[in-house]
Amino acid sequence: MAELNLGGVVVATALPYKEDPAAPAGLAVDYDRFAEHCSWLIDNGCRGVGPNGSLGEYSSLTDEERRKVVQTAVEAVGGRGVVVAGVHGAGWHQAKHWAELAAEDGADGVLCLPPTMYRSDRRGVVEHFEKVAEAGLPMMIYNNPIDTKVDLVPDLVAELAGIENVVAIKEFSTDVRRAFEIADACEAAGTSIDVIAGADDVLFESMVDGAVGWFGGYPNVFPAETVAVYNHMVEGRYAEAREIYRRLIAAFRWDSKVEFVQAIKLGMDMVGRYGGPCRPPRTALTPAMEAQVRADTQRALDALAAVQPVSV
């Protein structure tokens, strides 16, 4: 059984583009900026990076781009943290292919959704993860019933936990009861799995209930602050964690909305990073929505500025 320690803040990385008329939708991947961003996240205390997730717009990339994104992340991190590559695919044959390439390119583990364009039944979900696990890397399965319409319910998670190389689940159902329910189901089945908080706006609640790591989007904007929240939680300083968390929550709520990629990229722009545009099918935020994202992000920034800098 492969092992992977996912304790800490692993960042589902946003992907920067630069204008290029010859590239898809006139936007080429800016690998230099991406490498710098991955390194910056590690420098700010993050445990690792997760390229080619939904936030990384994996479905909008060419095959060549998708592989080079992982290679760039591995090189930029340089062993200072973990690289957990998204290997999502319409079927297991595609997801397994991306997992095999991730292994070749030096990733430490993979993150995998159920089949992305087909509402699989239980048998199909189990087969999907069994086949992808054959690539040999530690795998974090990903429960996102909002997007996939497939819910990895606790007793199914307990079954999947028995697959060799399945080590964790990114829980994005936003149901904070799931951590306890998964633990109970695994105990009954004689299996075990690490629960990783996946939705930023229920991070505090998820960790109180037993999540051991955080695979999040808003650490792209607030890495040091999110690491501080995580560290406080692990060490039992819940009041300190909650104080920082409540100052960020207005922004964090965008992580569970359809426009989360655009919102997080705009947040990056606001704090002096580079978020930039998205490729289709994502469109620019409407003026009203952009104003709301800006207001919520500024509210978080103002709340943080009112206190002493956080300690990681």
C-alpha positions as CSV (number, residue, x, y, z in Angstrom):
1,M,0.0,0.0,0.0
2,A,1.4,3.4,-1.0
3,E,1.4,6.0,1.7
4,L,1.0,9.8,1.6
5,N,0.9,12.2,4.5
6,L,-1.7,14.9,3.6
7,G,-1.7,16.6,6.9
8,G,-1.4,20.3,6.3
9,V,-2.7,22.7,3.7
10,V,-2.4,21.4,0.1
11,V,-3.4,24.1,-2.4
12,A,-5.6,23.3,-5.4
13,T,-3.6,25.7,-7.6
14,A,-5.1,28.2,-9.9
15,L,-3.5,28.3,-13.4
16,P,-2.3,31.6,-14.9
17,Y,-2.6,32.4,-18.6
18,K,-1.0,34.9,-20.9
19,E,-2.3,36.3,-24.1
20,D,-1.3,34.4,-27.2
21,P,-3.4,34.5,-30.4
22,A,-2.2,31.0,-31.4
23,A,-3.2,29.4,-28.1
24,P,-6.7,28.0,-27.3
25,A,-9.1,30.9,-26.8
26,G,-6.1,33.2,-27.2
27,L,-4.7,32.2,-23.8
28,A,-1.5,30.2,-23.3
29,V,-0.5,28.7,-20.0
30,D,2.1,30.9,-18.3
31,Y,4.4,28.2,-16.9
32,D,6.9,30.6,-15.4
33,R,4.2,32.4,-13.4
34,F,2.7,29.0,-12.3
35,A,6.1,27.8,-11.1
36,E,6.7,31.0,-9.1
37,H,3.2,30.7,-7.6
38,C,3.8,27.0,-6.5
39,S,7.1,28.0,-4.9
40,W,5.5,31.0,-3.2
41,L,2.8,28.8,-1.7
42,I,5.4,26.4,-0.2
43,D,7.4,29.4,1.1
44,N,4.3,30.5,2.9
45,G,4.0,27.2,4.8
46,C,1.7,25.2,2.6
47,R,2.2,21.4,2.7
48,G,1.9,21.1,-1.1
49,V,0.2,21.9,-4.3
50,G,-2.6,20.2,-6.3
51,P,-2.3,21.0,-10.0
52,N,-4.9,20.1,-12.6
53,G,-7.9,20.2,-10.3
54,S,-11.2,22.0,-11.2
55,L,-9.6,25.2,-10.0
56,G,-6.7,24.5,-12.3
57,E,-9.1,24.3,-15.2
58,Y,-7.8,20.9,-16.2
59,S,-10.7,20.3,-18.6
60,S,-9.8,23.3,-20.6
61,L,-6.2,22.2,-21.3
62,T,-4.6,20.3,-24.1
63,D,-3.0,17.0,-23.3
64,E,0.4,18.6,-23.7
65,E,-0.5,21.4,-21.4
66,R,-2.0,19.2,-18.8
67,R,1.1,17.1,-18.5
68,K,3.5,20.1,-18.5
69,V,1.5,21.7,-15.6
70,V,2.3,18.7,-13.4
71,Q,6.0,18.7,-14.5
72,T,6.2,22.4,-13.7
73,A,4.7,21.9,-10.3
74,V,7.0,19.0,-9.4
75,E,10.1,21.0,-10.5
76,A,9.0,24.2,-8.6
77,V,8.2,22.4,-5.4
78,G,11.5,20.5,-5.6
79,G,10.8,18.1,-2.8
80,R,9.9,20.8,-0.3
81,G,6.3,19.6,-0.2
82,V,4.0,17.2,-1.9
83,V,2.5,17.4,-5.4
84,V,-1.0,15.8,-5.7
85,A,-2.0,15.8,-9.4
86,G,-5.6,15.9,-10.5
87,V,-6.2,12.9,-12.9
88,H,-9.9,13.3,-13.5
89,G,-11.3,11.7,-16.6
90,A,-14.5,10.7,-18.3
91,G,-13.6,7.1,-17.8
92,W,-11.0,5.1,-15.9
93,H,-9.0,4.5,-19.0
94,Q,-8.4,8.2,-19.3
95,A,-7.9,8.8,-15.5
96,K,-5.5,5.9,-15.2
97,H,-3.5,7.3,-18.2
98,W,-3.1,10.7,-16.3
99,A,-2.2,8.8,-13.1
100,E,0.5,6.9,-14.9
101,L,2.0,10.1,-16.4
102,A,1.9,11.7,-13.0
103,A,3.9,8.9,-11.6
104,E,6.4,9.2,-14.4
105,D,6.7,12.9,-13.8
106,G,7.4,12.7,-10.1
107,A,4.0,13.5,-8.4
108,D,3.6,12.2,-4.9
109,G,0.0,11.3,-5.3
110,V,-3.2,11.8,-7.3
111,L,-6.6,13.3,-6.8
112,C,-9.4,11.5,-8.7
113,L,-13.1,12.2,-9.2
114,P,-15.6,9.5,-10.2
115,P,-16.2,9.5,-14.0
116,T,-16.8,13.1,-14.8
117,M,-19.4,13.0,-17.6
118,Y,-21.4,9.9,-16.7
119,R,-23.5,9.4,-13.6
120,S,-22.0,6.1,-12.6
121,D,-23.7,3.5,-10.4
122,R,-21.9,2.0,-7.4
123,R,-20.3,-0.8,-9.4
124,G,-19.0,1.6,-12.0
125,V,-17.5,3.9,-9.3
126,V,-15.7,1.0,-7.6
127,E,-14.3,-0.2,-10.9
128,H,-13.2,3.4,-11.8
129,F,-11.1,3.8,-8.7
130,E,-9.8,0.2,-8.7
131,K,-8.4,0.8,-12.2
132,V,-6.9,4.2,-11.5
133,A,-5.3,2.8,-8.3
134,E,-3.3,0.4,-10.4
135,A,-1.1,3.2,-11.5
136,G,0.6,2.8,-8.1
137,L,0.5,6.3,-6.6
138,P,-1.3,7.1,-3.4
139,M,-4.8,8.2,-4.4
140,M,-7.2,10.7,-2.8
141,I,-10.7,10.0,-4.1
142,Y,-12.8,13.1,-4.5
143,N,-16.4,13.4,-3.5
144,N,-18.0,16.4,-5.2
145,P,-21.7,15.4,-5.8
146,I,-22.4,19.1,-6.7
147,D,-20.5,18.7,-10.0
148,T,-20.5,15.0,-10.7
149,K,-24.0,14.1,-9.5
150,V,-22.4,11.1,-7.9
151,D,-22.3,11.0,-4.1
152,L,-19.6,8.9,-2.4
153,V,-21.8,8.1,0.6
154,P,-20.1,6.8,3.8
155,D,-20.6,3.1,3.2
156,L,-19.3,3.4,-0.3
157,V,-16.3,5.3,0.9
158,A,-15.6,2.5,3.4
159,E,-15.6,0.0,0.5
160,L,-13.3,2.2,-1.6
161,A,-11.0,2.5,1.4
162,G,-10.3,-1.2,0.9
163,I,-8.7,-0.6,-2.5
164,E,-4.9,-0.7,-2.5
165,N,-3.4,2.8,-2.8
166,V,-6.6,4.6,-1.8
167,V,-5.5,6.6,1.2
168,A,-7.8,9.6,1.6
169,I,-11.0,11.3,0.5
170,K,-11.4,15.0,-0.4
171,E,-14.9,15.6,1.1
172,F,-16.8,18.3,-0.8
173,S,-20.3,17.4,-0.1
174,T,-20.4,20.4,2.4
175,D,-22.2,18.1,4.9
176,V,-20.1,18.4,8.0
177,R,-21.6,15.2,9.4
178,R,-19.7,13.2,6.8
179,A,-16.4,12.9,8.7
180,F,-18.0,11.1,11.6
181,E,-20.2,9.0,9.3
182,I,-17.2,7.9,7.2
183,A,-15.2,7.0,10.3
184,D,-18.1,4.9,11.6
185,A,-18.6,3.2,8.2
186,C,-14.9,2.4,7.9
187,E,-14.8,1.0,11.4
188,A,-17.7,-1.3,10.6
189,A,-16.1,-2.4,7.3
190,G,-12.6,-2.9,8.8
191,T,-11.0,-0.2,6.6
192,S,-9.7,3.2,7.2
193,I,-9.2,6.4,5.2
194,D,-8.1,10.0,5.9
195,V,-10.8,12.6,5.5
196,I,-9.5,15.8,3.9
197,A,-11.6,19.0,4.1
198,G,-12.4,20.1,0.6
199,A,-14.8,23.0,0.9
200,D,-13.2,26.1,2.4
201,D,-16.3,27.5,4.0
202,V,-16.8,24.4,6.2
203,L,-13.1,23.9,7.0
204,F,-13.4,24.7,10.7
205,E,-16.4,22.4,11.2
206,S,-14.8,19.6,9.2
207,M,-11.6,19.6,11.2
208,V,-13.5,19.7,14.5
209,D,-15.2,16.5,13.3
210,G,-12.0,14.7,12.3
211,A,-10.7,15.9,9.0
212,V,-6.9,15.7,9.1
213,G,-5.9,17.9,6.1
214,W,-7.2,20.7,3.9
215,F,-7.2,20.6,0.1
216,G,-8.4,24.1,-0.6
217,G,-8.7,26.9,-3.1
218,Y,-8.5,30.1,-1.1
219,P,-5.0,29.3,0.1
220,N,-4.1,30.7,-3.3
221,V,-5.1,34.1,-1.9
222,F,-4.4,33.7,1.8
223,P,-1.7,31.0,2.2
224,A,-0.1,32.2,5.5
225,E,-3.5,32.8,7.1
226,T,-5.0,29.5,6.1
227,V,-1.9,27.6,7.3
228,A,-2.3,29.5,10.6
229,V,-6.0,28.3,10.9
230,Y,-4.9,24.7,10.1
231,N,-2.1,24.7,12.6
232,H,-4.2,26.2,15.4
233,M,-6.9,23.5,14.8
234,V,-4.3,20.7,14.9
235,E,-2.9,22.0,18.1
236,G,-6.3,22.5,19.7
237,R,-6.3,26.3,19.8
238,Y,-9.8,26.5,18.4
239,A,-10.6,30.0,19.6
240,E,-7.5,31.3,17.8
241,A,-8.4,29.3,14.7
242,R,-12.0,30.5,14.7
243,E,-10.9,34.2,15.0
244,I,-8.9,34.0,11.8
245,Y,-11.4,31.8,10.1
246,R,-14.4,34.1,10.7
247,R,-12.4,37.0,9.2
248,L,-11.9,35.0,6.0
249,I,-15.3,33.3,5.7
250,A,-17.0,36.0,3.5
251,A,-14.4,35.2,0.8
252,F,-14.4,31.5,1.5
253,R,-18.1,31.1,0.7
254,W,-17.2,31.6,-3.0
255,D,-15.3,28.3,-2.9
256,S,-18.7,26.5,-3.0
257,K,-20.2,28.6,-5.8
258,V,-20.2,27.9,-9.6
259,E,-18.0,30.9,-10.2
260,F,-15.3,29.8,-7.7
261,V,-12.4,29.8,-10.2
262,Q,-13.1,33.3,-11.3
263,A,-13.7,34.5,-7.7
264,I,-10.4,33.0,-6.5
265,K,-8.4,34.4,-9.4
266,L,-9.9,37.8,-8.7
267,G,-9.0,37.5,-5.1
268,M,-5.4,36.7,-6.2
269,D,-5.4,39.9,-8.3
270,M,-6.6,41.9,-5.3
271,V,-3.8,40.8,-3.0
272,G,-1.1,41.4,-5.5
273,R,-0.7,38.0,-7.0
274,Y,-1.7,37.2,-10.6
275,G,-5.0,35.5,-11.1
276,G,-5.9,36.7,-14.5
277,P,-8.6,35.4,-16.9
278,C,-10.1,31.9,-17.4
279,R,-10.5,29.8,-20.5
280,P,-13.9,28.7,-21.8
281,P,-16.3,27.4,-20.7
282,R,-15.8,29.9,-17.8
283,T,-16.8,33.4,-18.7
284,A,-15.9,36.7,-17.0
285,L,-17.8,37.6,-13.9
286,T,-20.8,39.9,-14.5
287,P,-20.3,43.4,-13.2
288,A,-22.6,42.7,-10.3
289,M,-20.9,39.5,-9.3
290,E,-17.5,41.0,-9.6
291,A,-18.5,43.8,-7.3
292,Q,-19.7,41.2,-4.8
293,V,-16.5,39.2,-5.0
294,R,-14.5,42.3,-4.5
295,A,-16.6,43.4,-1.5
296,D,-16.4,40.0,0.2
297,T,-12.6,39.7,-0.4
298,Q,-12.1,43.3,0.8
299,R,-14.1,42.6,3.9
300,A,-11.7,39.7,4.6
301,L,-8.7,41.8,3.9
302,D,-10.0,44.7,6.2
303,A,-10.7,42.2,9.0
304,L,-7.3,40.7,8.8
305,A,-5.6,44.2,8.7
306,A,-7.4,45.0,12.0
307,V,-5.4,42.4,13.9
308,Q,-1.7,41.6,14.3
309,P,-0.2,39.5,11.5
310,V,-0.9,35.9,11.9
311,S,1.8,33.4,13.0
312,V,2.2,30.2,11.1
